[in-house]
Amino acid sequence: MEVLDSTIANVVLPYIAGSMAISRDEASWVLTTYLVANAAIITATGYLANRFGRKKFFVASLVLFTASSLMCGLSQSFTEMLIFRVLQGLAGGGMVPLAQSILADTFPPEKRGQGFAVFGIAVVVGPVIGPTMGGWLADNVSWNWCFLINVPIGIIMTIAIMAILPEPSAASAQRKSAGFDVIGFALVATFLGALELVLDRGLEEDWFASSFIVVAAAISAMAFALMIPWEFNHPNPAVDVRMVATRQFGSSFLVMGAIGAIVLSTTQFLPQLVQQVFGYTAEFAGLVLSPGGIVTMMAMMVVGRLSGSIQPKYMIAVGATLCAASMYVMTDTYSDLGFWFFC
């Protein structure tokens, strides 16, 4: 639900704009506010899970996500929509890191490759399924159901998690002793939030010709410059930047950053391109991404099986090469292209 909601609104922005009497440019804030809130809260999830308990915090995030999804679907004004999207982003940002923590504790080391591969199907395929589902719902039902569809799923998942998920006992002692790096969290949230604004709004605002982009970029750079020395010297940092300098974690960090950038950028760009330039409906704009999602799902299952016998670095290298080649082919886009080229 969380990853899907980062992209499900991509293809329905024209419907939202028309329903609320706003421009498409203004409607894109529906995406921006969610992603900014998502990025800001992630660094605090470790402390909140330790402080209140992983299960309690996970359930609370899921309840807030479900409730804010309901309110997004029932919003009567654009202001209401943005407020509830922020709440939805805050709740969603707390769920994915905790899900990975739960997986790491649940599976033994020899099974973690398969476990994370199955989890990866949801993470990678979610942004691809989102536009397809959103387009179908917008064309055949209503754009409101892009958010309301989360409600029954969220209720069922909340009941299931409360009944099944155990609370790790080892976290109880740490919960009381660990402090919260308020300043570090504020710097990280400011850096990520302002950077997200620059990258998301840069094209519409004409990049650095806009005073808004200049100010946001300056704030992001200043927060980053202050964050590094602060986090290096704090005894309990919000983000342990030393981990990024390590070989294993640092390389994984860069790979996941690249994957996230490619998946989110293509799933946001392609639906809007084919709707505005090629005249596709919202449903067909979503279907453009479906073949890629199916192939990704199949590849994730194969990779999970191979992870125990082939070193991950070789599979990452092959995947990165194929991804780079496909992105290069996509640079040759012109008006006579057909449906299967984008697939």
C-alpha positions in Angstrom: 0.0 0.0 0.0 2.7 2.5 1.0 4.9 2.1 -2.2 1.8 1.9 -4.4 0.5 5.2 -3.0 3.7 7.0 -4.0 2.7 6.5 -7.7 -1.0 5.7 -7.9 -1.9 9.4 -8.2 0.4 10.0 -11.1 -2.1 9.2 -13.8 -5.1 10.8 -12.1 -3.7 14.3 -11.6 -5.9 15.6 -14.5 -9.0 14.2 -12.8 -8.0 15.7 -9.5 -7.2 19.1 -11.1 -10.6 19.1 -12.9 -12.6 18.0 -9.9 -11.0 20.7 -7.6 -10.8 23.4 -10.2 -7.0 23.8 -10.1 -4.2 23.6 -12.7 -2.2 20.4 -13.4 0.8 22.2 -12.0 -0.9 22.7 -8.7 -2.3 19.2 -8.7 1.3 17.8 -8.8 1.6 18.9 -5.2 -0.5 15.8 -4.3 2.7 13.9 -5.2 5.2 16.3 -3.8 3.7 16.6 -0.3 3.5 12.8 0.1 7.1 12.2 -0.9 8.4 15.1 1.2 6.6 13.8 4.3 7.7 10.3 3.5 11.4 11.3 3.3 11.3 13.4 6.5 9.9 10.8 8.8 12.1 7.8 7.8 15.0 8.9 10.0 12.9 9.0 13.1 11.4 5.5 12.7 14.2 3.7 14.5 13.8 5.9 17.6 10.0 5.7 17.6 10.0 2.0 17.2 12.4 1.6 20.1 10.5 4.1 22.3 7.0 2.8 21.8 7.6 -0.7 20.6 8.0 -1.9 17.1 4.6 -3.6 16.9 2.7 -0.7 18.4 4.4 1.8 16.1 3.8 -0.3 13.0 0.1 -0.7 13.8 -0.2 3.0 14.6 1.4 3.9 11.3 -0.9 1.5 9.5 -4.0 2.9 11.2 -2.9 6.5 10.4 -2.2 5.5 6.8 -5.6 3.9 6.4 -7.4 6.8 8.1 -5.6 9.5 6.0 -6.3 7.4 2.8 -10.0 7.6 3.7 -9.8 11.3 4.2 -7.9 11.9 1.0 -10.7 10.1 -0.9 -13.3 12.2 0.8 -11.5 15.5 0.5 -13.7 18.4 -0.7 -10.9 20.9 -1.2 -7.3 21.0 -2.4 -6.1 22.2 1.0 -7.7 19.2 2.7 -6.2 16.9 0.1 -2.7 18.2 0.8 -3.0 18.0 4.6 -4.2 14.4 4.5 -1.5 13.5 1.9 1.1 14.8 4.4 -0.3 12.6 7.1 -0.4 9.7 4.7 3.2 10.2 3.8 4.3 10.4 7.5 2.5 7.2 8.2 3.8 5.4 5.2 7.4 6.5 5.8 7.3 4.6 9.1 6.1 1.3 7.7 8.7 0.2 5.1 11.8 0.4 7.3 10.0 -1.5 10.1 8.9 -4.1 7.6 12.5 -4.7 6.6 13.5 -5.0 10.3 10.7 -7.5 10.9 11.9 -9.6 7.9 15.5 -9.5 9.1 14.4 -10.9 12.6 11.9 -13.4 11.2 14.1 -15.2 8.6 17.4 -17.1 9.4 20.4 -15.8 7.4 20.2 -18.6 4.8 16.6 -17.7 4.0 16.9 -13.9 4.1 17.7 -13.7 0.4 14.4 -15.3 -0.6 12.5 -13.4 2.1 13.8 -10.0 0.9 13.2 -11.1 -2.8 9.5 -11.6 -2.1 9.4 -8.3 -0.2 11.2 -6.7 -3.1 8.4 -7.7 -5.4 6.1 -5.4 -3.5 8.6 -2.6 -3.3 9.5 -2.6 -7.0 6.2 -3.7 -8.5 4.1 -1.4 -6.4 5.1 1.8 -8.2 4.4 0.0 -11.5 1.0 -1.4 -10.5 0.0 1.9 -9.0 -0.5 3.9 -12.2 -2.3 1.0 -13.9 -4.8 0.6 -11.0 -5.1 4.4 -10.7 -5.9 4.8 -14.4 -8.5 2.0 -14.4 -10.2 3.4 -11.3 -10.2 7.0 -12.6 -11.6 6.0 -16.0 -14.2 3.5 -14.8 -15.1 4.5 -11.3 -13.7 7.7 -9.7 -10.3 9.1 -8.9 -11.4 9.1 -5.2 -11.1 5.3 -5.2 -7.4 5.5 -5.8 -7.2 6.4 -2.1 -10.4 4.7 -0.8 -9.1 1.3 -2.0 -6.6 1.4 0.9 -9.3 1.4 3.5 -10.5 -2.2 3.5 -7.0 -3.5 2.9 -5.7 -1.4 5.8 -8.4 -2.7 8.2 -7.7 -6.3 7.4 -3.9 -5.9 7.7 -4.3 -4.1 11.0 -6.3 -6.9 12.5 -3.9 -9.5 11.0 -0.8 -7.7 12.3 -2.2 -7.3 15.8 -3.0 -11.0 15.9 0.2 -12.4 14.4 3.2 -10.1 14.7 5.2 -10.6 17.9 6.9 -7.8 19.8 10.7 -8.4 20.1 11.6 -8.5 23.8 15.2 -7.4 23.2 14.1 -3.9 22.4 12.6 -3.1 25.8 15.9 -2.2 27.5 17.0 -0.1 24.6 13.7 1.7 24.5 14.2 3.6 27.7 17.9 4.4 27.4 18.2 5.6 23.8 17.8 9.4 23.3 16.5 11.2 20.3 18.7 13.4 18.2 16.2 16.2 17.6 18.6 18.6 15.9 20.0 15.8 13.7 16.5 14.8 12.7 15.5 18.4 11.9 18.6 18.8 9.7 18.1 15.5 7.9 14.4 16.3 7.4 15.1 19.8 6.2 17.8 18.6 3.8 15.7 15.8 2.3 12.5 17.8 2.2 14.0 20.9 0.5 15.9 18.6 -1.9 12.7 16.9 -2.8 11.1 20.3 -3.5 13.9 21.3 -5.8 13.9 18.1 -7.8 10.1 17.8 -8.0 9.3 21.4 -8.7 12.4 22.5 -10.6 11.0 21.9 -14.1 7.7 23.7 -13.5 9.4 26.6 -11.8 12.1 27.0 -14.5 14.9 25.7 -12.1 17.2 28.4 -10.8 15.5 31.2 -12.7 12.9 30.8 -9.9 13.6 32.4 -6.5 11.6 29.6 -4.9 14.0 26.9 -6.3 17.0 29.0 -5.3 15.9 29.4 -1.7 14.9 25.7 -1.4 18.3 24.6 -2.9 20.2 26.9 -0.5 18.2 25.6 2.5 18.9 22.0 1.4 22.7 22.7 1.0 23.0 24.5 4.3 21.1 21.7 6.2 23.4 19.1 4.6 26.5 21.0 5.4 25.4 21.3 9.1 24.2 17.7 9.2 27.5 16.0 8.5 29.6 17.3 11.4 26.7 17.2 13.8 25.9 13.5 13.0 29.6 12.6 13.1 29.9 13.9 16.7 26.5 13.0 18.2 26.6 9.9 20.5 23.2 8.8 19.2 22.8 10.3 15.7 19.5 10.3 13.8 21.5 9.0 10.8 24.8 7.3 11.3 26.7 8.7 8.4 29.7 6.5 9.2 27.8 3.6 7.8 27.6 5.1 4.3 31.4 5.1 4.3 31.6 1.4 4.7 32.1 -0.8 1.7 29.1 -3.1 2.0 26.5 -0.6 3.3 27.7 2.3 1.2 27.5 0.4 -2.1 24.1 -1.0 -1.2 23.0 2.5 -0.3 24.1 3.8 -3.7 22.4 0.9 -5.6 19.1 1.4 -3.7 19.2 5.1 -4.3 19.7 4.6 -8.0 16.9 2.0 -8.2 14.5 4.3 -6.3 15.4 7.2 -8.6 14.8 5.2 -11.8 11.6 3.5 -10.7 9.9 6.6 -9.3 11.1 8.9 -12.1 9.9 6.6 -14.9 6.6 5.7 -13.3 5.9 9.4 -12.8 7.2 10.7 -16.1 5.8 8.0 -18.5 2.1 8.2 -17.6 2.1 12.0 -17.9 4.1 11.9 -21.2 1.7 9.4 -22.9 -1.4 11.3 -21.7 -0.3 14.8 -22.6 1.7 14.1 -25.8 0.3 10.8 -27.2 -3.3 11.2 -26.1 -3.6 8.1 -24.0 -6.4 7.6 -21.5 -5.5 7.2 -17.8 -6.1 3.5 -18.0 -3.8 3.0 -21.0 -1.2 5.2 -19.5 -1.1 2.9 -16.5 -1.0 -0.2 -18.8 2.1 1.1 -20.4 4.0 0.2 -17.2 2.4 -3.3 -16.7 4.7 -5.4 -18.8 7.7 -4.1 -16.9 6.1 -4.9 -13.6 5.4 -8.5 -14.7 9.0 -9.0 -15.8 10.3 -7.4 -12.6 8.1 -9.8 -10.5 9.4 -12.8 -12.4 13.0 -11.6 -12.1 12.7 -11.0 -8.3 11.7 -14.6 -7.8 14.6 -15.9 -9.9 17.0 -13.6 -8.1 15.8 -14.9 -4.8 16.6 -18.5 -5.8 20.0 -17.6 -7.2 21.1 -15.4 -4.3 22.4 -18.4 -2.4 24.6 -19.7 -5.3 25.7 -16.5 -7.2 27.3 -13.5 -5.6 24.9 -10.6 -5.5 27.4 -8.2 -7.0 27.3 -10.1 -10.3 23.5 -10.0 -10.5 23.5 -6.3 -9.6 26.1 -5.6 -12.4 23.9 -7.4 -15.0 20.8 -5.7 -13.8 22.4 -2.3 -13.8 23.7 -2.9 -17.4 20.3 -3.8 -18.7 18.7 -0.9 -16.9 21.2 1.6 -18.3 20.7 0.2 -21.8 16.9 0.5 -21.5 17.1 4.1 -20.2 19.4 5.0 -23.1 16.9 3.6 -25.6 14.2 5.7 -23.9 16.1 8.9 -24.8 15.1 8.4 -28.4 11.5 9.4 -28.0 9.5 11.0 -30.8 5.8 11.5 -31.7 5.3 8.3 -33.9 6.2 5.8 -31.2 3.7 3.1 -30.4 2.4 1.5 -27.2 4.9 -1.4 -27.1 7.9 0.9 -27.3 7.1 2.4 -23.9 6.3 -1.0 -22.4 
